[in-house]
Amino acid sequence: MQAFQDYYPEVLAHCYGCGRNNEHGHQIKTFWDGDETVTHFQPRPEHTAIPGFVYGGLLASLIDNNRGQPPIFSPKPPPGISACRVEDRGFFLVA
């Protein structure tokens, strides 16, 4: 299955968060899971703020890249989906 970002036109494929043409970016990929979109991302060591925690800017970047843009370029939305509503649900774990 191809990610939404795989369908972005070349002119939009340089995004730091999801652009396939940005070798230094996050390279995130978003997929349909039923009527929701899902993105998985594994932080790298350089994303560390303090041991065991990523820096807040990374979280903001990941949220920003999934605020409705991916579904706009989705080639095959699930049946009945003709518009999207963006809902931020942030979960932060504290040890």
ROSE-4610 file (N, C-alpha, C; in Angstrom, 1 decimal, always signed):
// ROSE-4610
residu = [M/M/M/Q/Q/Q/A/A/A/F/F/F/Q/Q/Q/D/D/D/Y/Y/Y/Y/Y/Y/P/P/P/E/E/E/V/V/V/L/L/L/A/A/A/H/H/H/C/C/C/Y/Y/Y/G/G/G/C/C/C/G/G/G/R/R/R/N/N/N/N/N/N/E/E/E/H/H/H/G/G/G/H/H/H/Q/Q/Q/I/I/I/K/K/K/T/T/T/F/F/F/W/W/W/D/D/D/G/G/G/D/D/D/E/E/E/T/T/T/V/V/V/T/T/T/H/H/H/F/F/F/Q/Q/Q/P/P/P/R/R/R/P/P/P/E/E/E/H/H/H/T/T/T/A/A/A/I/I/I/P/P/P/G/G/G/F/F/F/V/V/V/Y/Y/Y/G/G/G/G/G/G/L/L/L/L/L/L/A/A/A/S/S/S/L/L/L/I/I/I/D/D/D/N/N/N/N/N/N/R/R/R/G/G/G/Q/Q/Q/P/P/P/P/P/P/I/I/I/F/F/F/S/S/S/P/P/P/K/K/K/P/P/P/P/P/P/P/P/P/G/G/G/I/I/I/S/S/S/A/A/A/C/C/C/R/R/R/V/V/V/E/E/E/D/D/D/R/R/R/G/G/G/F/F/F/F/F/F/L/L/L/V/V/V/A/A/A]
num = [1/1/1/2/2/2/3/3/3/4/4/4/5/5/5/6/6/6/7/7/7/8/8/8/9/9/9/10/10/10/11/11/11/12/12/12/13/13/13/14/14/14/15/15/15/16/16/16/17/17/17/18/18/18/19/19/19/20/20/20/21/21/21/22/22/22/23/23/23/24/24/24/25/25/25/26/26/26/27/27/27/28/28/28/29/29/29/30/30/30/31/31/31/32/32/32/33/33/33/34/34/34/35/35/35/36/36/36/37/37/37/38/38/38/39/39/39/40/40/40/41/41/41/42/42/42/43/43/43/44/44/44/45/45/45/46/46/46/47/47/47/48/48/48/49/49/49/50/50/50/51/51/51/52/52/52/53/53/53/54/54/54/55/55/55/56/56/56/57/57/57/58/58/58/59/59/59/60/60/60/61/61/61/62/62/62/63/63/63/64/64/64/65/65/65/66/66/66/67/67/67/68/68/68/69/69/69/70/70/70/71/71/71/72/72/72/73/73/73/74/74/74/75/75/75/76/76/76/77/77/77/78/78/78/79/79/79/80/80/80/81/81/81/82/82/82/83/83/83/84/84/84/85/85/85/86/86/86/87/87/87/88/88/88/89/89/89/90/90/90/91/91/91/92/92/92/93/93/93/94/94/94/95/95/95]
x = [+0.8/+0.0/+0.9/+0.6/+1.3/+0.8/+1.7/+1.4/+0.8/+0.1/-0.5/+0.7/+1.8/+2.9/+3.5/+3.3/+3.9/+3.1/+2.0/+1.2/+1.4/+2.1/+2.3/+3.1/+2.7/+3.4/+4.8/+5.7/+7.1/+7.3/+6.6/+6.7/+6.4/+5.7/+5.3/+6.1/+7.0/+7.7/+9.0/+9.2/+10.4/+10.2/+9.0/+8.6/+9.6/+10.0/+11.0/+10.3/+9.0/+8.4/+8.0/+7.5/+7.0/+7.5/+8.4/+8.8/+9.7/+9.3/+10.2/+11.5/+11.5/+12.7/+13.6/+13.3/+14.1/+14.9/+16.1/+16.9/+17.2/+17.1/+17.4/+16.1/+15.0/+13.7/+13.3/+12.1/+11.6/+11.1/+10.7/+10.2/+9.0/+8.1/+6.9/+6.0/+5.2/+4.3/+3.0/+1.9/+0.5/-0.3/-1.1/-2.0/-3.4/-4.4/-5.7/-5.8/-6.5/-6.8/-8.3/-9.1/-10.6/-10.9/-11.6/-11.9/-11.0/-9.8/-8.9/-7.5/-6.7/-5.4/-4.4/-3.3/-2.3/-0.9/-0.1/+1.3/+2.2/+3.2/+4.1/+5.5/+6.1/+7.4/+8.3/+9.5/+10.5/+11.6/+11.6/+12.6/+14.1/+15.0/+16.4/+17.1/+18.3/+19.1/+19.2/+19.4/+19.5/+18.3/+17.2/+15.9/+15.8/+16.8/+16.8/+16.9/+16.1/+16.2/+17.1/+16.6/+17.3/+17.1/+18.0/+17.9/+16.5/+15.9/+14.6/+13.5/+13.8/+12.7/+13.1/+12.1/+12.4/+12.1/+12.7/+12.5/+11.1/+10.5/+9.1/+8.9/+10.0/+9.8/+9.6/+10.1/+9.8/+8.3/+7.8/+6.4/+5.5/+5.9/+5.1/+5.2/+6.4/+6.6/+5.7/+5.6/+4.9/+3.4/+2.9/+1.5/+1.2/+2.1/+1.8/+1.7/+2.5/+2.4/+1.2/+0.4/-0.8/-2.1/-2.1/-3.3/-4.2/-4.4/-5.4/-4.8/-3.5/-2.9/-2.8/-2.4/-2.3/-3.6/-4.8/-6.0/-6.4/-5.9/-6.2/-5.6/-4.5/-3.8/-4.0/-4.8/-5.1/-5.8/-5.2/-5.8/-7.1/-7.3/-8.5/-9.1/-9.9/-10.4/-11.4/-11.7/-12.7/-14.0/-14.9/-16.3/-17.0/-17.6/-18.4/-17.6/-16.2/-15.4/-15.3/-15.9/-15.8/-15.1/-14.9/-14.2/-13.5/-12.6/-11.9/-12.0/-12.1/-12.0/-10.7/-9.9/-8.7/-8.9/-8.5/-8.6/-7.3/-6.7/-5.5/-5.7/-5.1/-5.2/-3.8/-3.2/-1.9/-1.8/-0.9/-0.7/+0.8/+1.0/+2.4/+2.6/+3.6/+3.8/+4.9/+4.7/+5.6/+6.1/+7.4/+7.9/+8.1]
y = [-1.2/+0.0/+1.3/+2.2/+3.4/+4.4/+5.2/+6.3/+7.5/+8.3/+9.5/+10.3/+10.4/+11.3/+10.8/+9.5/+9.0/+9.6/+10.2/+10.8/+12.3/+12.9/+14.3/+14.7/+15.8/+16.2/+16.6/+16.5/+16.8/+18.2/+19.2/+20.5/+20.5/+19.6/+19.5/+18.4/+17.7/+16.6/+16.9/+18.2/+18.6/+18.9/+18.7/+19.0/+18.4/+19.1/+18.5/+17.3/+17.4/+16.3/+15.1/+15.3/+14.2/+14.1/+15.0/+15.0/+13.9/+13.2/+12.0/+12.5/+13.8/+14.3/+15.1/+15.0/+15.7/+14.6/+14.4/+13.3/+13.6/+14.8/+15.2/+15.2/+15.1/+15.2/+14.0/+14.0/+12.9/+11.8/+12.0/+11.0/+10.2/+10.9/+10.2/+9.8/+8.7/+8.2/+8.0/+8.3/+8.3/+7.4/+6.5/+5.6/+5.6/+5.1/+5.0/+3.7/+3.8/+2.7/+2.8/+2.2/+2.4/+3.8/+4.6/+6.0/+7.0/+6.5/+7.3/+7.2/+8.3/+8.2/+7.9/+7.1/+6.7/+7.0/+7.5/+7.8/+7.2/+6.4/+5.9/+6.6/+6.9/+7.5/+7.0/+6.7/+6.2/+7.3/+8.0/+9.0/+8.4/+9.2/+8.8/+9.5/+9.0/+9.6/+11.1/+11.7/+13.1/+13.9/+13.2/+13.9/+14.0/+13.6/+13.6/+15.0/+15.3/+16.5/+16.2/+15.2/+14.7/+13.2/+12.4/+10.9/+10.4/+9.7/+9.1/+10.0/+11.2/+12.2/+12.8/+13.0/+13.7/+15.2/+16.1/+17.5/+17.9/+18.9/+19.3/+19.7/+20.3/+20.7/+19.5/+18.4/+17.2/+16.8/+16.9/+16.6/+17.6/+18.8/+19.8/+19.6/+19.2/+18.9/+17.8/+16.7/+15.5/+15.9/+16.6/+17.1/+17.9/+18.9/+19.8/+19.1/+18.0/+17.3/+16.4/+16.3/+15.4/+16.2/+17.5/+18.3/+18.4/+17.4/+17.5/+17.4/+17.7/+17.7/+16.3/+15.3/+14.0/+13.5/+13.6/+13.1/+13.9/+15.1/+15.9/+15.2/+14.6/+14.0/+12.5/+12.0/+10.5/+10.1/+9.0/+8.6/+7.8/+7.2/+6.4/+6.5/+7.5/+7.6/+6.5/+6.1/+5.0/+5.5/+4.5/+4.8/+5.7/+6.7/+7.7/+8.9/+8.9/+10.0/+11.0/+12.2/+13.2/+14.5/+14.5/+15.7/+15.2/+16.0/+15.5/+16.6/+16.1/+17.0/+16.6/+17.6/+17.4/+17.5/+16.5/+16.5/+16.1/+17.0/+16.7/+16.0/+14.9/+14.2/+13.9/+14.6/+14.4/+13.6/+12.7/+11.9/+12.0/+12.4/+12.5/+11.6/+10.7/+9.8/+10.4/+10.4/+10.9/+9.7/+9.5/+8.3/+8.7]
z = [+0.0/+0.0/+0.0/-0.8/-0.9/+0.1/+0.7/+1.6/+0.8/+1.5/+0.9/+0.3/+1.0/+0.6/-0.7/-1.1/-2.3/-3.5/-3.3/-4.4/-4.5/-3.6/-3.7/-5.0/-5.6/-6.8/-6.4/-7.4/-7.1/-6.4/-6.8/-6.2/-4.7/-4.2/-2.8/-2.1/-2.7/-2.1/-1.4/-1.0/-0.4/+1.1/+1.6/+3.0/+4.0/+5.0/+6.0/+6.7/+7.0/+7.7/+6.9/+5.7/+4.9/+3.5/+3.1/+1.7/+1.3/+0.3/-0.1/-0.8/-1.2/-1.8/-0.8/+0.4/+1.4/+2.2/+1.8/+2.5/+3.9/+4.4/+5.8/+6.6/+6.0/+6.7/+7.5/+8.1/+8.8/+8.0/+6.8/+5.8/+6.4/+7.1/+7.6/+6.5/+6.8/+5.8/+6.5/+5.8/+6.4/+5.6/+6.3/+5.6/+6.2/+5.4/+5.9/+6.8/+7.9/+8.8/+9.1/+8.2/+8.3/+7.9/+8.7/+8.4/+9.1/+9.6/+10.2/+9.5/+9.7/+9.1/+10.3/+9.9/+10.9/+10.3/+11.2/+10.8/+12.0/+11.6/+12.6/+12.4/+13.5/+13.4/+14.5/+14.2/+15.2/+15.4/+16.5/+16.7/+16.6/+16.1/+16.0/+17.2/+17.5/+18.6/+18.6/+17.4/+17.3/+17.7/+17.9/+18.3/+19.8/+20.5/+22.0/+22.6/+23.6/+24.3/+25.6/+26.4/+27.5/+27.3/+27.9/+27.7/+28.0/+27.0/+27.2/+26.7/+26.2/+25.8/+24.5/+23.6/+22.4/+22.6/+21.8/+22.0/+21.5/+22.1/+21.7/+20.3/+19.7/+18.3/+17.4/+17.7/+16.9/+17.0/+18.2/+18.3/+17.5/+17.6/+16.9/+15.4/+14.9/+13.5/+13.0/+13.8/+13.4/+13.4/+14.4/+14.5/+13.2/+13.0/+11.9/+10.5/+10.4/+9.1/+9.0/+10.0/+9.9/+10.2/+9.9/+10.3/+9.0/+8.3/+7.2/+5.8/+5.7/+4.4/+3.8/+4.5/+3.9/+3.3/+3.9/+3.3/+2.0/+1.9/+0.7/-0.6/-0.4/-1.5/-1.5/-0.7/-0.6/-1.9/-2.5/-3.8/-3.6/-2.5/-2.3/-0.9/-0.6/+0.7/+0.9/+2.2/+2.5/+2.0/+1.7/+1.2/+2.2/+1.7/+2.5/+3.0/+2.8/+3.2/+2.0/+2.2/+1.2/+1.7/+3.0/+3.6/+4.8/+5.3/+6.5/+7.6/+8.8/+10.0/+10.7/+11.1/+11.8/+13.3/+14.0/+15.4/+16.0/+16.8/+17.5/+18.8/+19.0/+20.2/+20.6/+21.6/+22.0/+23.3/+23.3/+24.5/+24.9/+26.1/+26.5/+27.7/+27.7/+28.8/+29.7/+30.9/+31.9/+32.8/+32.8/+33.6/+35.1]
